[in-house]
Amino acid sequence: MVDVFSSALRDKKNSHLKNFYLIVPALTINYIEYFLGAKENIFKKKRNSASITDDGFAIGIAYILKVLNQIEVFESLHWWSGVRRKFIAEKEEAERECGKTKEGDSKLEQTLSLTIRRLEDEQKSFELLFLGVSSAQVFFKGTDEQENDDTDGLIPTNSS
């Protein structure tokens, strides 16, 4: 499946895809926001537990990065580890603030508690998306004869 679309998507007429890997972080943020909103809507309408799964986005990202031979340059952004560090730092800051609150300030404690919960939900969603993309990349490993063929100049390199 990778071989079928590789030559077409790496063609010069699709040169706009040369830097596709750069929009993946924005796409993941948008996906997580949408996903959490949809999940929240389900829980508001139905109080019993529900489950949502959508591996299509993760598989799509992994597939396009593979077809465009941009997995390595995307990984050079260190997006997933950066997101993880951001959530850890924000959660620690919220926990510090929560520890500083006065005993009578229940509204601030409640706000900080909700903030910590939201951060944990977002972090968990990003972790699950990371695992989904990583797992999906396994599907596309293997015989890719075009991976080392950089004759069309559309495959980004570290020297560009």
Residue pairs with C-beta under 8 A, 6 or more apart in sequence:
1 63
1 140
2 63
2 66
2 67
2 140
2 144
3 144
3 145
3 146
5 67
6 67
6 69
6 144
6 146
7 146
8 14
9 17
9 64
9 67
9 68
10 17
10 67
10 68
10 69
10 146
10 152
10 154
10 155
11 152
11 154
12 152
12 154
14 154
15 154
17 68
17 154
18 154
18 156
19 156
20 64
20 65
20 68
20 70
21 65
21 68
21 70
21 73
21 74
21 77
21 156
22 77
24 61
24 65
24 74
24 79
25 77
25 79
27 61
28 61
28 79
28 126
28 129
31 57
31 129
32 122
32 125
32 126
32 129
35 52
35 54
35 125
36 121
36 122
36 125
38 52
39 52
42 50
42 52
43 50
55 132
55 136
57 129
57 132
58 129
58 132
58 133
58 135
58 136
59 132
59 136
59 139
61 133
61 136
62 133
62 134
62 136
62 137
62 139
62 140
63 136
63 139
63 140
65 71
65 74
65 137
66 137
66 140
66 144
68 154
68 155
69 146
69 147
69 155
70 155
70 156
71 137
73 156
73 157
73 158
76 158
80 126
80 130
83 123
83 126
83 130
84 123
84 126
84 127
87 119
87 122
87 123
87 126
88 123
90 119
91 116
91 119
91 120
91 123
94 112
94 115
94 116
94 119
95 112
95 116
97 112
98 109
98 112
98 113
98 116
101 108
101 109
101 112
150 157
